[in-house]
Amino acid sequence: MKKELLLLIELQKIDNQFREVEISKGTLPQELERLQAEERDLTVMREQSQVRLKELGLDLRKREKRHDEFKLKVGDLQKRLFSTQTNQEYEAVTREIEFHQDALLENEQAMQTGMEQQQELEQRLEESAERATKLADSLERMRGQYAEHNQSSAARIQDLDGRRAELCESIPRPLLSHYDRIRKAKDGRGVVAVYRNSSCGGCYQALPPQKINKVRMMDDLVLCEICGRILITDTLDTKL
Ligand SMILES: [Zn+2]
């Protein structure tokens, strides 16, 4: 078992280096993801605002035309009012004037609302344009950093991949599977050394002395009963 345990230690060291590469990326990937999502939302909002602005513009032009038509109509009716012959005719024209004046008022109110919405949208577009520019600048900078980082870590990852594959060929499959399962489930460490002569270096649960002795002999595979990690002796000059 000693040989296999020593191979596992080497494997753990390689996996630790993989983790270092991951960690060195820092929060850049998440930050990049967050900014990309913000950019997507902002683009959708700006596109929708532009569509709405166009609709409002068309609607306002129609209403302006209607406004002029109603004005003309009211003017004509007022002229007609003076030439009416009967009371009945006078009242009918008056009613028609009132009808058109109400329509005129309603149309003016709708125009007012439309113009307010236009202003609001224009302001929103102006404000978000500034944010969109800043966002694009940040994203470009961050993508550059990310690419640079990926380039330098790609060579390292390739080297680690090669070494790991080679090592794995010499480790019995069931042992490798156990190691990988624990490593993935427990903060990346599948193999841990005895800690301070007394406990598991992974979960810090105290270990009975006879178990520690067994670990130090390296004849058998010894697992921590609490966390399941593979225990190795602390007497080797190895840092995990
Ligand atoms: Zn443990």
Residues whose N, C-alpha, C, O or C-beta is under 5 A from the ligand:
A	BS01	ZN	C200 G202 C203 Y204 C224 I226 C227 G228
